[in-house]
Amino acid sequence: ALLSKVPGMRVLVPSSAQELDQMIHDAMSLADDGPVVIRYPRGQARLVSELEVGSGLAARRAVSIDGDADPNEGVCIIAIGRMLETAEKAAAELRDRGVACSVWDARSCVPLDPDMITDATRHGRIVTLEDGIRDGGIGQAVADLVHRSDSAKRVEVLGLPTAFLPHDPKAGNILGRHGLDVRGLVAAATRD
């Protein structure tokens, strides 16, 4: 949230070990135009296939709505970094419940990919999911961009509260307490 306010800054957030490798490579060429930061969490990164790796400042669609489903009735989840895995699991659960769902791996949080924002506005509901501070975070930046094109569009921003959180050696416990797990994401995506 803090670095996203620095003029000219580019903030990249990998969702896997392979994404981190790609972003290090991309940062070398992006650095000619200004500062680049790669934010990644502690702990082990997941491993993915080369088909699940993007490049540059473009977001990557991780899950698409089924061809016969109406995106206007569906949910678009925009996941930041390691939260992509949670978003993919929640999308599978939502589909089992009959809710059309697509998932984007934001990859570049600053700047946000305009194609991702355009696609998100085609959905009935948008949920952002990040393991960082909610207030002033990337989810709120997504909501601001979406509301510029459709002020009535429903955007649910999920992130950590601005508070001192008790330490827990398992980050998943902290995320779960704040609704940043599969159950919390499914609840946010189906809330009336």
Order of alpha helices (4+ residues) and beta strands (2+ residues): beta-alpha-beta-beta-beta-alpha-beta-beta-alpha-beta-alpha-beta-alpha-alpha
